[in-house]
Amino acid sequence: MAPSLHSRPFLLLFVLLSLSILCMRSLDASEPYLTLDYYASSCPSVLEIVRKEMECAVLSDPRNAAFILRLHFHDCFVQGCDGSVLLDDTITLQGEKKASININSLDGFRLIDRIKNKLESECPGIVSCADILTVAARDAVILVGGPYWDVPLGRKDSTTANYDLATANLPAANEDLLSIISKFLYQGLSVTDVVALSGAHTIGMARCENFRARIYGDFQGTSGYNPVSNTYLSNLKSICPATGGGEDNTAGMDYVTPNYFDNSFYHLLLKGEGLLNSDQELYSSLFGIQTKGLVKKYAEDSLAFFQQFSDSMVKLGNITNADSFSTGEVRKNCRFVNT
């Protein structure tokens, strides 16, 4: 459905907002240089160590793949990919873990600790936590059937975190499409990146509190009241009651293949069965002219999705914190700034 005449002023406003965001981003200092062979001489076994630890973790619990992928995304959208999300609260530092959008949502910290300990034994003081998380996210995707991509390396770990930016920068489960797109544009990512990176929801679970508004809201409207969708909806409502608790109950964001990285997620959006409002908006929003076309494309062509997802993940990983390259460090423990 094309936007109405009444919606066109909002589209114009959004275009102007997008341009202003891109202009602001263009004023930033040049991005620090990352390279594929950064650890070639200083820690040549880094990729093998990360891969082996990730293989063990995903084999023991496939959910670890989604945990690490989400952790990487939440890191990069706050101060760039600098490992700030890994920092614990201390007397002198407020971390990002307890921000409303992160608390009860993030996992995988102990896995990153385990990888870091292995690397500190092999190459002490060399490999940053930010790089570990970026490589681990790539390996996580591969291990559940997703695509490969080369990971540029050389990030430093921040000595700061930003609790407020975590809430401001990260898209929320019930956020509208224009707001989500604006947050991606601010990071230097495109509308295409929005749709491709949302495909990460082909693995992983969502908590009841993040999909309650969706299933008791417009779910039936987008899914067309068909019997199969109604059965699925009834199951979701049994997991997530309208009132009276259940916030920590979970459901797969892709109920067809929740532990396998494929394009099934986009098929669910075509059927109006996206679990999160922010996901279904990609296809059903009045303003989703471009996003709707991309959802159709990736549903029809898994190779196109894999290629774009790989490209978009490289862009995500290249969101760097310029300050960390001058004031940053390689943490000995990913949870704490060096003393």
C-alpha positions in Angstrom: 0.0 0.0 0.0 1.4 3.4 -1.0 1.6 6.1 1.7 -1.4 8.5 1.7 -1.1 12.2 0.9 -1.3 12.9 4.6 1.7 10.7 5.3 4.0 12.3 2.7 5.0 15.3 5.0 6.2 12.7 7.5 8.2 11.0 4.7 9.8 14.3 3.8 10.6 15.0 7.4 12.2 11.5 7.7 14.3 12.1 4.6 15.5 15.4 6.0 16.3 13.8 9.3 18.2 11.0 7.6 20.3 13.5 5.7 21.1 15.5 8.8 22.2 12.3 10.6 24.4 11.4 7.7 25.9 14.9 7.7 26.6 14.7 11.4 28.3 11.3 10.9 30.4 12.7 8.0 31.9 15.3 10.4 33.5 12.5 12.6 37.2 11.9 12.4 38.4 9.3 9.9 37.8 5.7 11.1 40.9 4.0 12.7 42.3 1.4 10.3 41.5 -2.2 10.9 43.3 -5.0 9.0 42.7 -8.7 8.4 46.3 -9.7 9.5 46.5 -7.5 12.6 47.5 -10.5 14.8 49.5 -12.4 12.2 52.8 -12.1 14.1 51.7 -11.2 17.6 49.1 -13.9 18.1 48.7 -16.1 15.0 46.5 -18.7 16.8 43.8 -16.2 17.8 41.2 -17.3 15.2 41.7 -20.9 15.9 41.4 -20.4 19.7 38.1 -18.4 19.3 36.7 -20.9 16.9 37.4 -24.0 19.1 35.8 -22.3 22.1 32.8 -21.3 20.1 32.5 -24.8 18.7 32.4 -26.3 22.2 29.9 -23.7 23.4 27.4 -24.0 20.5 27.6 -27.7 20.5 26.7 -27.8 24.2 23.9 -25.2 23.8 23.0 -23.8 20.4 21.5 -20.7 22.1 25.1 -19.5 22.7 25.2 -18.5 19.0 22.4 -16.1 19.5 23.8 -14.8 22.8 27.1 -13.8 21.3 25.6 -12.3 18.1 23.3 -10.2 20.2 26.1 -9.2 22.6 28.2 -8.0 19.6 25.3 -5.9 18.2 24.6 -4.3 21.6 28.3 -3.5 21.9 28.7 -1.8 18.6 25.6 0.4 18.8 27.1 2.1 22.0 30.4 3.9 21.5 31.2 1.6 18.6 32.6 -1.9 18.8 34.9 -1.3 21.8 33.9 -4.0 24.3 32.1 -1.5 26.6 29.1 -3.8 27.0 31.4 -6.3 28.7 32.3 -4.0 31.6 30.9 -4.7 35.0 29.7 -1.9 37.3 32.4 -0.7 39.8 32.6 2.1 42.3 34.0 4.4 39.6 32.3 3.1 36.5 28.7 2.5 35.6 28.5 -0.2 32.9 25.8 -0.9 30.3 24.7 -4.3 31.5 21.9 -2.9 33.7 20.5 -0.5 31.2 16.8 -1.2 30.7 17.3 -2.6 27.2 20.2 -4.9 28.3 19.2 -6.2 31.7 17.6 -9.7 31.4 18.4 -9.6 27.7 22.1 -10.2 27.3 24.0 -13.4 28.0 27.3 -15.0 26.9 29.6 -13.0 29.1 31.1 -16.1 30.7 31.8 -17.5 27.3 33.8 -14.4 26.3 35.6 -14.7 29.7 36.6 -18.2 28.8 37.9 -17.2 25.4 39.8 -14.3 26.9 41.5 -16.5 29.5 42.6 -18.9 26.8 44.1 -16.1 24.7 45.8 -14.5 27.8 47.5 -17.8 28.3 48.6 -18.0 24.7 49.2 -14.3 23.9 49.1 -12.2 27.1 48.1 -8.6 26.7 47.7 -8.8 22.9 44.1 -9.5 21.8 41.4 -7.0 22.7 38.0 -8.1 24.1 36.4 -6.0 21.4 38.1 -8.1 18.7 37.3 -11.4 20.6 33.6 -10.5 20.6 33.6 -9.5 16.9 35.3 -12.8 15.8 33.1 -14.9 18.1 30.0 -13.4 16.6 31.2 -14.4 13.1 31.9 -17.9 14.3 28.6 -18.1 16.1 26.7 -17.5 12.8 28.8 -20.1 10.9 28.3 -22.8 13.5 24.5 -22.6 13.2 24.5 -22.7 9.4 25.1 -19.1 8.4 27.6 -17.4 6.1 31.3 -16.7 6.5 32.9 -13.3 6.3 36.4 -11.9 6.9 36.7 -9.9 10.1 39.0 -6.9 10.1 40.9 -6.7 13.4 42.8 -4.2 15.6 40.1 -2.7 17.9 41.0 -1.4 21.3 39.0 -1.8 24.5 37.4 1.3 25.9 38.1 2.4 29.4 34.5 3.8 29.6 30.9 2.6 29.2 27.8 4.6 28.5 24.6 3.5 30.3 22.5 6.3 28.8 23.6 5.6 25.2 22.6 2.0 25.6 19.0 3.1 26.2 19.1 5.8 23.5 20.9 4.1 20.7 19.7 0.5 20.7 16.4 -0.3 18.9 13.6 -1.6 21.2 11.3 -4.5 20.6 8.2 -2.3 20.2 9.8 0.6 18.3 8.4 1.9 15.1 10.2 1.5 11.8 11.2 5.2 11.2 12.8 5.3 14.7 14.7 2.1 14.1 16.0 3.3 10.7 17.1 6.6 12.2 19.1 4.7 14.8 20.8 2.6 12.1 21.5 5.7 10.0 23.2 7.4 13.0 25.6 4.5 13.1 26.4 4.8 9.4 24.3 1.9 8.4 21.7 1.9 5.6 18.1 0.8 5.3 19.4 -2.4 3.6 21.5 -3.0 6.6 18.5 -2.7 8.8 16.6 -5.5 7.0 19.6 -7.7 6.6 20.9 -7.4 10.2 17.3 -8.0 11.5 17.6 -11.4 9.9 19.8 -12.3 12.9 16.5 -12.9 14.6 16.3 -16.2 12.7 18.1 -17.6 15.8 17.5 -16.8 19.4 14.6 -16.3 21.8 12.6 -13.3 23.0 11.2 -12.7 26.4 7.5 -12.3 27.0 7.8 -8.7 28.1 9.2 -7.9 24.6 6.4 -9.5 22.6 3.4 -9.1 24.9 2.3 -5.9 23.2 2.6 -7.5 19.8 0.6 -10.7 20.5 -2.2 -8.8 22.3 -2.1 -6.0 19.7 -2.0 -6.2 15.9 -0.7 -9.8 15.5 -4.0 -11.1 14.1 -4.3 -8.1 11.9 -1.0 -8.7 10.2 -1.3 -12.5 10.1 -4.7 -12.4 8.4 -6.7 -14.5 10.9 -5.7 -17.8 9.2 -6.0 -21.0 11.3 -2.3 -21.9 11.4 -1.4 -18.4 12.6 -4.2 -18.5 15.1 -2.8 -21.7 16.5 0.6 -20.1 16.8 -0.8 -17.1 18.5 -2.7 -19.2 21.0 0.5 -20.9 21.9 2.3 -17.6 22.3 -0.5 -16.4 24.6 -0.2 -19.5 26.7 3.5 -18.7 27.1 2.9 -15.0 27.7 -0.2 -14.0 29.6 -1.7 -10.6 29.1 -1.4 -9.8 32.8 0.0 -11.5 35.9 3.6 -12.2 35.2 5.5 -14.5 32.9 7.9 -11.7 31.8 10.8 -14.2 31.7 9.0 -16.8 29.6 10.6 -17.1 26.2 9.6 -17.9 22.6 11.7 -18.4 19.5 11.8 -15.4 17.2 11.8 -17.9 14.3 9.6 -20.8 15.6 10.3 -22.8 12.4 14.1 -23.2 12.7 15.0 -21.4 16.0 18.6 -22.8 16.2 19.4 -22.7 12.5 20.6 -19.6 10.6 18.5 -19.4 7.4 16.0 -17.1 5.8 12.9 -18.6 7.5 12.6 -15.4 9.5 11.6 -13.4 6.4 9.0 -16.0 5.5 7.4 -15.4 8.9 7.3 -11.7 8.2 5.5 -12.3 4.8 2.9 -14.2 6.7 2.5 -11.5 9.3 3.9 -13.7 12.1 6.9 -11.7 13.2 7.2 -12.1 17.0 8.5 -8.6 17.7 6.7 -5.5 16.6 10.0 -4.1 15.4 10.5 -7.0 13.1 7.0 -7.1 11.6 7.3 -3.4 11.0 9.9 -4.2 8.3 7.1 -5.7 6.2 3.8 -4.2 7.5 4.7 -0.6 8.2 3.1 2.1 6.1 6.5 3.6 5.7 8.2 0.3 4.8 8.2 0.6 1.0 11.9 -0.2 0.7 12.1 -2.6 3.6 9.1 -4.6 2.4 10.8 -5.2 -0.9 13.9 -6.4 0.8 12.0 -8.7 3.1 10.5 -10.3 -0.1 13.9 -10.5 -1.7 15.6 -12.3 1.2 12.6 -14.6 1.6 12.9 -15.6 -2.0 16.7 -15.8 -2.2 18.7 -17.1 0.7 22.0 -16.5 -1.0 21.2 -12.8 -1.4 20.4 -12.7 2.3 23.6 -14.4 3.2 25.7 -12.1 1.1 24.1 -9.0 2.4 24.1 -10.2 6.0 27.9 -10.8 5.6 28.5 -7.4 4.2 26.3 -5.7 6.8 28.1 -7.5 9.6 31.4 -6.2 8.4 30.0 -2.7 8.4 28.6 -3.2 11.9 32.0 -4.5 13.1 33.7 -1.5 11.6 31.7 1.0 13.7 34.7 2.0 15.8 35.2 4.1 18.8 37.9 6.6 17.7 38.6 7.6 21.3 39.5 4.1 22.2 42.4 4.1 19.8 44.0 7.0 21.7 42.8 6.2 25.2 41.9 2.6 24.9 43.7 -0.6 26.0 43.8 -4.3 25.7 42.0 -5.4 28.9 43.5 -8.3 30.9 39.9 -9.1 32.1 37.0 -8.2 29.8 34.9 -7.2 32.8 37.2 -4.6 34.2 39.4 -1.7 33.0 43.1 -2.4 33.6 44.6 -0.9 36.8 
